[in-house]
Amino acid sequence: MVSSASIETFTRKYNIEDYGVLDPVYEVTRILKKTEEKDLIPAFNVKGTSTTSVGNLVSTRKRLLEALGVENEEEAYKKILNAVENPKELTWIGDPGGYRSVDKGFKSLPFAKFFEKDGGLYLTAAFIIACWKGVCNASIHRMMYIDERRVAVRIVPRHLYKLYNDAVKEEGRLPVTVVLGVHPAVLVAVSTSPSLGQFELGVASRLLNGLEVFPSPVHGNPVPVGAGAIVEGYLTAERVEEGPFTDILMLYDKVRREPVLYAEKVFVSDNYTHVILPGGREHMHLMGFPREAQIWASVSRVVPRVYKVRLSPGGGGWLHAIISIEKNHDGDAKNAIMAAFAGHPSLKHVVVVDGDIDPDNYEMVEWAIATRFQADRDLVVIKNARGSTLDPSADNGFTAKMGIDATVPRKGDPHFERAKWPG
């Protein structure tokens, strides 16, 4: 059965709370912060736009797992890893109808200013589809509003960056389709970063057990059925200053000269569009959860069992991991530390604990460090390693990485047993 990739398909079983018309400056932030851990999904209209938006779709782990159609994290990790390894063909249909061209261009879409020093109004939940010489890529990029026809797009040196540079050298611009407002499983897939040439929408198709797409109105790129808005345009050779922008660590990313995306046509439908709060729980889950899957897979190769992996909120869902494992030997935890760094190269600090410690309970994790860790024996430090450029304490992305082995050092020693009580 082919699943619709619309937000409506996902949200119909949840409580949608309407917050009316919101000012694009800070008011969207206020509502998304207020509701990100509540059992509801906020809906709102950003003042002056042509669509109704929702946010915090997967700001809780419960809704993230439901979006992936699984019962627990391990099942989710396996499903994501399988989807990356075994993408599924897309199901093409004809024009589904329901889209209307809007004269206001980018002004019709839910751009917002989220924090005080942000460089302008931003679109945060859109992804770009680009196909160049038989290679297609889909990836999420922040977009800073310039005018009705132009936005500045932050492009990190990965796959879209390569396609863009190749196209600009040959033809001066790269045709792209911007998609906004899809089922969150599609956004998880778009965040997986598979190998160049492996299309992320094929990953989404596997996650959803089939993905219906239709050709975009101008470029003919595949668009998931049910998308809230579509922009047909070009990434041009023009560059402008973009930023600052609040990143996943709640820090202001620096100003850079980034490419301008020119919109030839903007189409909207009656379906929801989507706004992601920068540095919020949903941002962390979409960006970090596929990396948790990679960590789980990497660590599972070196220890008998991985119970739980958490990229913690205190590390922005990106830099800090807590991993509970079963071990056979005292050296297993250190192997797990090294495997975690290999699974997620941006990782800076990792704590490995035994299966009786819940990584979601930070007090228990601290207790394990207090009672099971000795710095001269259980600390792993790796100097001058490649880490995350998001970390302001790093030197151009080079950092010191630290692993803490907070597991019981001598198996079966009763002195390390955590007290329990019946009940």
Phi, psi and omega in degrees: 000133180272129182268142172287140182262031182268155173298324181302321178301321182282318191276349189297340180263006181248162176281116177262122179251123185273122180256011174073209183270127182245141173293137182292343182264105174073334184291325175297319177302314183301314182291318181291322176294320184295330189247002191293339178247014179267161181272058177202165177241121181282138173241147183195162171248122173286129186310128176090358183265173184252007184228161169263131183251157171232162178217174177056036180300315181234045177282348173246149178297327180301313180288330176297314179296322178294324178297328180271355178070038183230168182263334185209172184296318182299319177297322179295316180301314181297321181293317179295313181298320178294320180296322178293319181283332186226067179299156183249144179302147175278151176256109183275136174233174176281184179303118182284349183075175176092358180257141179232138178285140182242136183287335184283356176059228182298338180296343180280348187257158190280069172284144180212154170259122190262321185225163194304316186261010174302144186286352180171201176275138185232145167260125192245345187245013182270149172236154184255130172255125178227132175236125182220117178054046174085357178251124180248145180221144172230128183206147180278136179218138174287147183226124181261127183294131172249303175204187187300336184247353187226140170226155172265134185244125174282118180238113177281158184289073175230218193290315178298323179302316180293312179300318180298311181297319179296317182291320180295321178298323185270318188232358176086353179194160179242120175292133182221158172238125178262131182239135181223129177094076180225168175304137183300336176297329176294319179293324174300314180298318181293340180268002186280338180053060175288183182295151177303132182100345176262111189284129184296332178291335172293325174296316178299320180298321177292317180299323184264005184059043179120136181226118175279132177226159175226156182289132179299150191299330184253307187269344182076017176286152182287126179242128177301133178300134179097000179302144183284325181208152181225135174240126174255123184195202184219136166278118189259173177284347179294139177231144178223168177286130179236134179109180355296162178214142182283120183267188186296338180270008183061038174239157178275114175292150188284166177281134177225164172268115186238161182294151175265131173262122179261128180267119175276317179218142175236128181239140175232161178231187177273001178281161181294146161260182193221141174234128176256129178285117178301132180076003180274177183298321180296318176303312180299317183293315182293321182279322189267330187298319175299332177285327172301320178298319179294320177296314180304314181295317182293315181289326180298339180283345188240354178228159182298324184204137170253118181278316185203144174237134175224122163274110195283149177301326179297335175262019179071018184063026188214315189262337185241132176236144171238127186230127175257134187224165163255137180232152175261330184226158182297332179283352184298321183295321178293322174297322178296321178300311181295322179294324178297317178296324178290324181288330181220089187300340177282349183299137183252314181230140177223137175245127178250129182232168177282171182293344178276000180250127181270116179300341177280348180256096187293334176293319177294321178297316178297320178299318179297320177295320182293326189250345186237003186240135170235124189298325182284347184244327193245006181262131176246123178236129177242116184272148170053048178260157175286127181232224182255133175288350176287340183280112182291342179276350177283160179258092181055039178094349177268135190213166168265133179252144184230133173240139180243118174271098181253037177262162178299122186286335181231108186302130177087355180290118185294342181294341183259003182285129178282132183296142179231166173217150179289146177125000000 
